[in-house]
């Protein structure tokens, strides 16, 4: 094959896990093997060894125990011929778990070949080459093809005629060509190239002038192909090629040889430079024979290190400029490295995503689609990758396939997130599964999205959580500009999730954005009796903030005092609510506090009590929406102007003291803390004394649990810990009126 013919093949999609390689391999491997005998007649009673039983037990405890799987495979390899059925069962289990482990496909084929099961060995090789990219398996494939030609196949005898010898040479040559087509961009393929060239030199016939010309052309083509890619030890191949060209006898060939050497030298030297850059990234770093396991079982970070190594290699391949390497060839090389990487990191979704993203960035939509399809086989339960697949299909305008995938994900995962993403997809594109296709106007898209929400509500798998209701309401509010319908959805959800604090807070947020003071008061009064007592504090804080600052007219202090009284009665033992501490929240706003940095006294006459600043409270400047960004610190940190910039969370005082020793006490909190620094901080911090009254508290708590009150105080027994029960006819009536305007509810003073 000459260099000109390579350009058409270099841009072919390297399909991972398909049968294209197996089909071609099947044609290359000789069919001289004998048919296996009936295994049922040869199998004998099998008694598993102690090692095998121990391995099986370890696997039952941890399905990704690599050492146990390897021990199990080793036991199968040692089984005698009469137990080949049991060995095959183990091989199949192993390779279904680790389908990209080329070395173990080779071991399986070797076992079959050692028992003269040629057809079975051939099938195993075909399957292994289709699933993995393994230089070890490809080398064995060549050896297997040569072995099938028989002994002394290249010696002319009465039985081994010239025609038969030429056919053997052709079979072996085709096997080499097929192998090198598949591993053309492997930097460690030098050995196979060298063996192929030596085979061509020693075995090709040269009985006449025509055969001599054919032999020289094939050898020259092999050399030039090998030198056209950055493979390791490329200098030795260049030296051999130079000797070959200069050693030609014919004078006309010598003139051609000098011209070809001059043309090839620049390419070979450029690839030598690239190979020298690549070799340090690969040598003693890439572990090709690791079994692919999920990241959470990577206890010693072996696979995490491999991920970083492969990312560097792939990045290096992408960064090669067009002056050093053709664009088409670079694309094929990057694709090959991704394919080889996935043999080890098959269960790392980031590699699949980056591979598909790269293919899509090169305008090869079909290749990206193939990668996503294979990722769904390797990681069928990874929802992030599945949703990324949906986004790709939508971007590629494969809307019917996208909608079908959303339905599949919802059926297989039963996750509320799928309902939310599915509804957003339908809102953007409409229902594309029917005959109308893309002919949807805006009203039709809105109606289709509402139908998806209705399907979610009617689902029986528990996937329609409060998140789905909130997402649907926000879509009506933001995308459809229908606040009345959004209000109806929140009301419908409140019947089901009235004891869910998160849902209540989202409803509160909606009403605040609508400036609906009366509706907000009504909502707060409805949810306070439904929520557990330990979750009502934040509702009271929001209620107090509403009456103090947010309501029409600038607030109502009398209403605030009435609410504070209810608050104190519900939590009579809360030290935060005693004396001046109970009203200090009124004056804290926008990070400003009346106390500033003065913590010498809380000013309420309670000597020895901790001030509200150091005790910590919920910052009412942003009572709800910054709740996830609250910093837990022990001592407030002020800027140069004396302004308190920290937000506080209600935690016990001793935890507040603990936070003063932690390294997160800063204006900017990095979510990725230095773990070593944190551990050293814990080791060096002083151990506090046991708090006063702790023994009594522990005794009462133990007595409380022994009496069967595990869930909390008896005062909380009447609270509804689950969703409110809604009658079916009420739900149906509410669903029918979901798009109608809600009736105005007046709050009684």
N, C-alpha and C positions, 0 to 999 in steps of 0.2 A: 504494500500500500504506500503510495507516494504522499508527499506533504500536501499536494494540492487537494487530494481526495479527503484529507483529514478534516478540512474546515467545515464540511457539511455535517460531520458526525460529532464535532466538539460541542455543538449547541443543543444536542439531544437531551431530553429530560431524563435525569437519572432517577428512575422510579424506585423508591425504597419499598421492599417487601412485595414487589410484583413478580409475575412469573415470566417476564420477558427474558431475563437472564437464564432462567431454568429451561425455557424452551430451546434457546440456542445451545445451551450446554448439553441438552438431551441429544441434539443432532450431532454434537462433536464427539461425545463419548461413544466408544465402540459398543456394539450390541452383541459381543461374542460371549457374554456371560451365560451361564447355565441357569435354568429355572430352579427355584428353591423347591425342596421337597416339602411335603405336608408336615407342618410343624407339630400338628397334633399327634403324629405318630412318633416323633422324636423326643417330645417334651417329657420330662420325668418329674417326679415329685420334687418340690423345691423347698428347702429349709433355709430361711433367711439367716444371715450371720448376725452376731451380736452387734458389730459395727453398723450394719444396715438398720437394725432395729433402733439403735441409739440415734442414728441420723434421722430416721422417720419421726421419732419422738421430738427431736429438736425442731424439725420442720413444722410439726403440728403446733408447737408453742410459738414459733416465729416463722412465718411463711417466707421471709426474706433472709433467713440465716444462710449466708453464703457458704460457710465452712461445712455446714450440714449437707447442703446440696452437693458440694464437691465430693464429700465423703460418700454420699449415695451414688454419685456417678462413678467414682472409683470402684466401688463394690460391683457395679454393673459391668464394668470393663473386665473384671476378673472372673466373671461367670463363665463356666464351660459351655461348649456348643449345645449340650442338651437343654440348657436353661436360657437359650437365646430369646425365647418369648418373654420371660420375666425381665431380661436385660432391655429388650426393646421397650417394654412398658415404662421402665425407669427413664430411658433415653427420651422417650416422647414427653413424659411429664417434665423433665428437666428443660427440654428445648421449647416447650410451650410456655414455660416460665421465663426463659432467657433465649428468645428466638434469634437474637443478634450476636450470639457468642460463637463466632466462626470456628474457634479452636475445638469446641465440643462437637460441632457438626463433623469436623474432621475425625475426631476420636470415634464417633458413632460409625462413620463410613469405614474406618480402618477395621473396626470389629467385624463388620459385615464382610469386608473383603478377606479378612483372615480366615473366615469360614467358607470361602468360595461362593458367597452369596453376592455375585457380581451385580445382578439386577437391583437388589436391595441397596447395595453400596452406591450404585449410580444414582438412584432416586434420592438418597440422603444427600449426596453432593449437590444435586440439582436444587433441592430445597434450601440447603445451607447457603449456596451462592446467591439465591434469590432474596434471602433475608439479611445477609450481612456483607460487610466489606472487610475481608480478612485475607491478608497476604499469605498467611499460613495455609488457609483452605485453598486458595488459588494455586499455590505450589503443589499441594497434594493432588489437586485436580489434574495438573500436567503429569505428575508421576503416575496417576491412575490410568490416564489415557495411554501412556507409554507402556505400562505393564500389560494392558489389554492386547497389545500387538503380539505378545508372546516372546519367548527367548529367541535370540539371533534373528530377529525379524528383518534386519538389514543385510543378512548374508544370503546370497543367491544360491539356491539349491534346486534339486528337482521338484521338491514340493513348494518351496518358497520362490516362486517365479519373480521375474522382473516386474511384472504387472502388480503382483501382490505387494512387493516391496514399495513400489511407487504409491500404492494406495495407503500403506502404513505411513509413509512420509507425509502424504497429503493430510491424513487424519491428525497427525501430531502437529503439523504446521497450522492447521485450522484451529486446534486447541490453543496453541500459543497466541495466534492472532486474536482469537476471542478473548482470551485472558488479558492481553495487553490493551485491547480496546476498552475494557472495563476498568483497568487500573492505570490508565495512561498518565494520570496526574498524581500518582502516588510517589512521593519523594524517596521512599524506601524500596522502589521496584528495581533497583540496579541489578540485583542478582538474577531476576527473571529475564531482563533484557540481555544480560551476558550469556545466560544459558541458551536463549533463543538464537542469538547470533552464532554461537558455537555450533548449535544444531544445524543451522543453515550452511555453515562452512564445511562441516564434516559429512553431512548426510545428503545434501542435494546432489543429484547426478550431474556429471559434466563429461558425458561420453562424446558429445559433438558440439559444434560451434553454437547452435541454438540453445542447448542446455547450459552451456557456459555463460551465454548472455543473460539467460533467465536467472541463473544463480547469482551473478554479479548485481543485477538489478534488485533482487530481493534483499541481499545483504546490505547494499547501500541504503535502501529504503529503511531497513531496520535501524541502522546506525543513525540516520538523520532523524527518525522519529524519536529515538532515545535521547538525542542531543537537543531536541526541540523543547524539552521541559527541564525544570530545575530538579534533577535527581541527585542524590548523594553520590559522592565519588564519581562525578561526571568526567573528571580529568582522565581516569583510566579508560573510559569508553572513547573519549576523544583521541587518546594516544593509539588505541587499537584501530580506530577508523582511519587515522592518518597513515598508519602502516599499511592498512588494507588498500587504500587508494594509491599509494606510492608503489605498492608491490605488484600492480597490474603489469602484465607482460606486453600487451599491445600498446604501441606508441600512441595511437589515436585515443585510447582509453586514458593514457597518462596525461594528455592535454586536457581532457575532460575532467580528470581527477583533480588537477591543480585548480581549475576554475571552481569545482564543487567545494574543494577544501577552503578556498578563499571565501566563498559564500557562507559556508557553514561555520567558519571559525568565529565570526562576530556573534552569531546566535549562541554557540556553545559557551563562549566566554561570558556573555550576559547571563546565561542560565547558571554558570558556575558561581557568579557573584550572588545571584538570588539563592542558590542552594546553600551557600555559606552563611547567608543571613537567616535562613530558615532552620538550619541544622541545630543551632543552640536552643531553639524553641521546642524542638522535638526530642533531641537526644537525651535519654534518661529521664524525661519528663512525661511524655505521653505513654500511657499504659493501655495498649490496644486490647489486652485479653481480660480486662476487668468485666465481671458480670454486671449487667445493668440492673440497678435497684433504685427505689425511690429515695429522694433526698433525706427524708426523715429517718432513714435507717443508716445514713452515712455518719456513724458515730465518731470516726476519727478524721473526718473531713477529707478523706481520700478523693471522693468524687467532687467535692467542692473545689479542691485544687485542680482536678482535671478540667472542671468547667472553666476556670480562669485560664488554664493553658490553652484550651481549644479556642477560647474567645480571642486570645492574642494571635493565634495562628490564623484564624479566619479574618480578623481585622487586618493582619499583615497582607493576606491575599487580596483583600479588597482595596488596599492602599497602593497596590502596584500600578504605576502609571502606564498609560497606553504606549509610551515610548519603549518600555521594557517588555511589554507583553500585549498581544492583541486583545481587544475588548471581548470578543467571543470566547477566546481561550480562557481569559480571566474569569468570566462568568462560569464556565464549565469547571474550572479549578475550585472556585468558591463553593460551588454546588457539591463537588466531590468531597471537600473537607467537611461540609455540613453532614453529608451522608455518613462519612466515616465516624464523625463525632457522635452521631446518634446511636452507633452500635454500643457505645459505653454509657452515654447519657440519655438513653431512651426515655427515662421517666422524669426528665427535667423539662417542664413545659416551656421555659424561656428559650431553649434552643429551637424547639418546634416553631415558636412564634417568630423568632428572629429569622429563621430559615424562610418561612412563608412570607414574611415582610420583605426580605431581600428579593425573593422571586417576583413579588408584586411590584417592587420598585424598579425592576428591570423590564416591566411591561409584559412579563410572561405570566398571564393570568392562569393559564391551564396548569403550569408548574406549581404555582401557589395553591391552587385548588387541590392538586394532588397531595401536596405536603399537609394541608389541613385535613384531608381525608385520612391520611395515614396517622396523623396525630390523634384523631378520634378513635382509632383502633388501639394505639399504644396507651392513651390516657382517656378512656371513655368517661371517667367520673370527674375530670377536671373541668369545672364549670367556667373558670376564667378563659381557658383555651377555647371552650365551646362557644362562648359569647364573642370572643375575638373572631372565631370562624364565621359567626353570623354577621359581624361588622364587615368582614372581607367580602362576603357574598353580596351584601347590600351595596358596597362600594363598586363591586364588579358588575352591578346591575343584574345579578342572578337572584331576583327577588322571590321567585317561586321556590327555589332551593333554600333560600334564607328562611322563608316562612315555614317550610317543612321542617327545617332544622330546629326552629324555635319550638314547634310542637313536639318534636322528638325529645328535646332537652327537658321540656316541662313534664313529659310523661315519665322520663327516666329519673329525673332528680327530685321533682315535687318541691321545688324551691320558690319562695315568693319573689326572689330577684328575677327569675325567668319571666314570671307574669308581668313584672314592671317593664323589663326590657322589651318583651313581646308587644305590650300595649303601646310603647313608644314607637316601635317599628311600624305598627299598623297605623298609628297617627301620622307618621311621615309619608307612608306609601299606600295606605289603604289595604284592603283584603285582595291580594293578588292571586289567590288560589282558584278563583272562579273564572268564568269566561270573560268577564269584563277586563281582566288584566289591569293595566295601568290607567284606564280611563276613569279616574276618580276625581270628583271635584272636592272642595274643602269640606263641605257638609257631609259628603259620603265618608270621607276619612274619619271625621269626628264620630259618626255613627258606628263605624266599624271598630274604632278603638273602644267605645263604650260597650260594645258587644263582648269584647275580650274581657273587660272588667266584670261583666255579668257572668261570663264563663268561670272566671276566677272565684267569684262569690259562690257559685253553685258547685265548685269542686269539693270532693269528699275526702281528699288526701291531706287536709290540714295545711295546704300551701298558701291559702289566702289569709295571711296574717295582717296585723294592723298596718304594716309597711305598704301593702298593696292599696289599702284605702287612702292612705296619705298621698301616695304617688298619683293615684287617680284624681284626688281632689286638687293637688298642685297642678296637674295637667289641665284640668278644667279652668283653674284660676289663671295660669300663666299662658298656656298655649291657646286655649279656646276663649279666653276672656269672659268666662262665665262664673263669676263669684257666687251667684245664687245656687248653681248646681254644685259647686264645690262645697258650699255650706250644707247642702242636702247630703252629700257623701259623708262629710264629717259626722253629721247627726246619725246617719245610718250606721256608721262604724262605732259610734259611742254606745249604741245598744249592745254591741258585742264585746267591746273592749273598754267598758267603763271603769274597770279596775286596773287598767294598764296605764302606768304613769307616763310612759313615752308617748302613747297616743294622745293622752290628755294635753301634754305639753305642745305637741304639734297643732292640736286644735286651738290652744291658747295663742300660739304664734300666728295662726291664721286670723283669729279675731282681732289680735293687736294690729295686724297689718290693715285690717278693714276698719279700724277705729270704732269698733262696736263695743262700747263700754257696757251697755246693758246685757248684751249677749255674753260678754266675758264674765260678768258677775253671775249670770245664770249658770254658765258652764262650771265655774268654780264651786258654786253652791251644790251643784249636782255631783261633782266628782269627789268632793271631800268626804261624804259618807261612804262612798264606794271603795276608796283607796285604803290599803292597810295603813295603820297609824304611823309606821316608820317612814312612809312615803309622802305624808301629808305636809311636811314642813316646807318643802319647796313650793307647794300650792299656796300655802299661807303667805309665804314671802312674796309671791307674785301678786296675790290679792292685796297685800299691804302696799306694794309698790303701785298698784293700780289706783287705790284710793288716795295714796299720798301724792303722786306726781302725774300719773298718766291719764286720769279721767278728765272729762270736760269740766272747765271751771278752775283747773289748777289743783284739785284735790279737796278732800273733806277730812279734817282732823277728827271730827266726832266719829265718823265712820272708821277711821284708823284706830282710834282708841277702843271702839267696840270690837274690832277684829283682834286687836292685841289681847283683849280680855279673853276672847275665845281661845286664842293661841296659848296663853298662859295656863288656862284651865285644862287644856288638852295635854300640856307638857309641864306639869307643876314642878318636876325635879330637875329641870334643865337650868344649869347655872348661867347659861348665856342669857336667860330671860330675866335675871334678878336685877333689881335696882336700875342704875343708869345703863347697864349693859343691854337691857331690853329695848331701849329706844335709840341707842347709838346708831343703828342702821339708818334712821331717818336722815342723818346728816352726812352720810357717806355717799358721795356721788362722783362719778367720773374720775375715780381714783383719789379723790380728796377726802381727808378724814379730819375731824376736829381735834383729834389727839396728836396727829403728826407722828413724831418719833418719840414722844414722851411716854415712857412706860413705867415711870417710877411709881405712879399711883393711878388707880382707876377712878379716883375722885368720888366714890360712892360710900366711903366709910367702911367697906368690907376689907379690913386689913388682912393681908396674906392671900387675898384672892388674885387670880391672874387677870390682867387687864384684857379688855375685849380685843385689843390689837394683837397681843401675843396668843390669846386663846384662839383666835381666828373665827371668822364668821363669813357668811355668804355675801359677797360684794353686790349690793343692790343696784349699783350703777348699770349693771347688765345682768339682771337676775336669772335670765333663762338661756340666752343664746350663746353665751360664753361658757356655759357649764362644762363643756368638754375641754376647754382650754384653761381651766383653773389650775394655778400653780400651788402646790403644797409646800409651804415654807414655814419655818418656825418663827423667824424674826423678820418683820417687814424691812425691805430694802428701799431706801429713798434716794432720789437723784440729788444733784447739787443744789437744787432749789428747795429741798426739804419736802418734796411732794412724794407721797407714797405711791409707787408704781405697781405694787404687787396686788394680785387678786388672791383671795383666801377661800379655803374650803373648810367646812365644819368637820373637824376631826378632834379626837381627845387630845388633851394638853401634852401628854407624854409622847404622842406621835409627832406633835408639833415640835417638841424638843428634839426628837430624833432627826427631823429634817434639817435642823441647823448644822448637823455634822456631815450631811451628804453633799457631794460636789455639784448637785443641781441648783444650789443657792446662787443664782445669777440672773441677770436681766434677760438673757437669751438661753433657752433650754434646748439643748440638742437632743433629739429623740434617740440617737445612737450614741449612748454614753460609753465611755471607756470602762469596760467591765473590770479589768484589772485594777483600775484606780478606785472603783466603787468597793471592791472586795478589800483592798488595802485600807480604805477609809473605815469600813466596818471593823476590821481587826484592831485598828488603833484607837477607836472611840471608847470613852469610858462607859462602863456598864452602870446604869442608874440603879438606885435603890428601889426596892419593891414599894409601890404606892401605898399610902395609908389606906386602910380599910380593904385592901385587896383580898386578904384571907377571908374576911366576912363576905365580901361579894362572891368569891368563889364557892363558899359554903352554901350561900343562898341559891346560887345558880345551879349547883349540883342537886340540891333539894328540889328545886323547881323542875329540873329535867326528870328526876326520879318519880315525880308525881304525874308525869305524862304530858306536861305542858311544854313540849319541845318547840312548838311553833312560835312561842313568844308569850307576852303577858295575857292574863285573862281578859284584860280590857279590849284586846284585839280580836277576841273570839267571834264577836258579832260582825266583824268586817268581812266583806265579800272578797275572798282571795282569788276567785276565778272570774271569768267573764259572766256578765249578767245573762240570765236565761231569757231568751226572746221567743215569744210565740210565733209559730210558723206563719199564721195568717197576718200578724203584724208586720213581719218581714216582707211578705209578698206585697202588702199594701204600700209599704214604704218604698219598695223597689219600683212599683208602678208610678209613684209620684216623685221619683228622684230628680226628675228634670223640672219639677214645678217649683215655684217660688215658696220658700218657707214662711209660715205664719209668724208675725211679729209677736214676741213674748215680752210682756211687761213685768218688770221686777217690782214686787211689793215691798215698800219701805216699812 
